[in-house]
Amino acid sequence: MIKEQEKSIIDRLLRERGIVGEEEKLKFFSPSLDDLTPLEEYNGLAEVRDRIALALKHKQKIVIYGDYDCDGLCAAAILYEYLTQAGADCSYYIPDRHTEGYGLNFNALTDIAEEQFPDLIISVDCGITSAEEVRFAQEDLGIDMVITDHHEPGAEIPDCPVFDPKLSDRGRDICGAGVALRIVEALDKGAMERFLDIAALATVADVVPLTGDNRVIASLGIALLNKRRRKGLNILMDSCLKGPVTARDIAFKLGPRINATGRVETAYETVSLFYEKDVFLLETLVRKINECNERRKEFTRDLTQACVEKLQGQDISNKSILVLYDPYWDDGVLGITASRLTELYNRPVILITDSGDEAKGSGRSVEGVDILDCVRSCASYLERFGGHKRACGITIKKSLVKEFEFVLNASCKRKYPNFKPHFTMAEGMEIALPCSAEFARELARFEPCGEGNPRPVFTSQIGRGAFSRMGGGAHIKESVSEECELVQFFAGEKLQWYNCSAVKKLAFHIDYSVFNNRERASLNVMESYPVQAPPGQLLLASYLAMSAGGEEQPLLQMDRIGGEELEGLKGDGVCLLIASKEGAERAERVSEGFISAFGRPYTPCPYDTILYAPARGADLAGYKHIVFAEKPLSDGVAGGLNIGKGSKLYYMGDYPAGLKGCAPTYEELAETYKAVRGALRIKTGVGEAALFNAAGKALGWEKFLCCIFTFVDLGIIIYSNGGFSLPDEVHKRDLSSSKLYRRIKEEYDG
């Protein structure tokens, strides 16, 4: 039964979305096509309907001019399938992102005229700012034009039938496929419902607000998707999904795949995914789509890393918008990479690369900054631009990029004087654990969630956990009660911390699931924040791990620093590393103004951070000042810490006292290795505590840690993601070759 606290949270979530009366609740939880904006309230729709109906009546040749992203492809598919089924002589044209760019262009219109001889061209998801191109098509080529779009109009509206919801008072936020859907409705109301699945896919993928008309389209369309009426979509869904399709599946799996073909190749063939019936052709197409998606992910990873490296060492504290330019970047992944960077740096980002004689860019924004409004104020520097509040595209002369960056930032500061990029912990409603499965079921009624209707975020504090590994050790979970579980993916290295007594704050979403006829609330942890420092025993493992294994990375001169000097560095990008009990006590005295993290920083942006138990592979390259609370055991930090060449390095205190007298003898190392090897043959991927219980109790915790990380340093056991395993092949190593062991002997037994 739902608890009183949970009921009040449901009521609060409804109020936050402006849902107060019973009638509004009914519309929100049970959307209906009757709730859509009446067609007669859309300016221009009647003229568009009439011109298309005329083309159908007189069997005129129609070409649909689309776009290469998911929304444009879906919009083209909706109109193409409807018109061909209605008997039209119809084809479609999808421009090449790499050679033609977005929207109507003169060359494409000329080619269409010469090769297809159309009577009518209908744009979908583009064209509202293409007054010159429309004039060229109608006056020079003799082709009638109809513009259907959902982007912001420019100063001049094309002189032809135009349907863009932005020119109306209601229903303004539907995407390009939503526009195509309403056109079908205007032509044949009974046919419209067949295309809700395609429109829902585009609505979620194009990140338009999932409120009003979009909530109706997404809700009913996702239900239709799950009836699996389209062979192509079924094959694509089977290739990447398990279970019913959700809005999150569209946003993170289906949408990116459909977008991928236009990003790395051409997207023309992808339109057939929605209407083709031949299974062999569809399976071939889906393989291509998935291959393009893998390439897209690789390109995005590489470009994201290149941008992060370009920003390292730069002072970005005074930049409200980041503008980065490189002539050799792949223009197909600029937008998606910009989106990643906005999350990492908490501010709008525009990425620009060469495109022939000009340069073109793609931008993404954050909540509270209308990036199109900022770009519009710099129109004199641009050849072309377009988009909406959260995304934009620009074309600019290469010589003006630097000047554009300066003017754009000045404009943003003038328009949004209170906007300051800063890291914020995930904020949500505080809730006591466990929560009920019925509460999770009620929350599921808020779906589909996304832009404008975000998934509710909850927070709770926990002490000692009872988490265990899953998924080969990469993920962790804990059963809080029979009907409530906590899960965090890719958090294997946090297992020991979650299971220690220190208080942590968790931020999570709540999902509803049914397994073996049992309802369950699954709490998916987004992030965790230290409220208290981890115990010294856990920190000590990190201290040894930093100096174990791999080639040593020489450090610059490391100066000693005191608390007062550290105060003077604050605000300039400081990362304070804590790996001992004494270090945690030092951090407590200087912690004001720092954010706290465990294992890895939350972002490469150098916000002052206290990092407890630095994980192997932690990326610290963006920080100007790296302060070790205790002096490292090695002259270089092996453990995979990524430290920038320009970072200044300091230490606050001497070596941790906890290792004094803990240097193991040769005999102790030999016996421990036998025991550890035996334990890891039984179970691999276990952490320090589990391995200690199985093979190290006789030595004591500190000495056992010295043993196992000496083994890591010698390469005879592997340490990854917070767990230990055996290598495929072990080569005999002399103990003296362990630099870590030599330093332990020198510093503590010397």
PyMOL commands that set and color helices and strands:
alter all, ss='L'
color gray80, all
select helices_A, chain A and resi 4-16+22-29+33-35+39-41+45-57+70-85+106-116+131-140+165-167+176-187+189-205+212-225+231-240+247-264+268-274+279-311+331-345+371-376+379-381+398-415+437-444+471-473+492-498+536-545+563-569+581-590+657-659+666-682+688-695+701-714+735-737+739-749
alter helices_A, ss='H'
color red, helices_A
select strands_A, chain A and resi 61-65+89-93+120-124+144-148+162-163+322-325+349-355+358-364+382-388+391-396+429-430+458-462+468-470+475-481+484-488+504-515+518-530+558-560+574-578+595-598+609-612+625-628+648-651+718-720+723-725
alter strands_A, ss='S'
color yellow, strands_A
deselect
rebuild
show_as cartoon
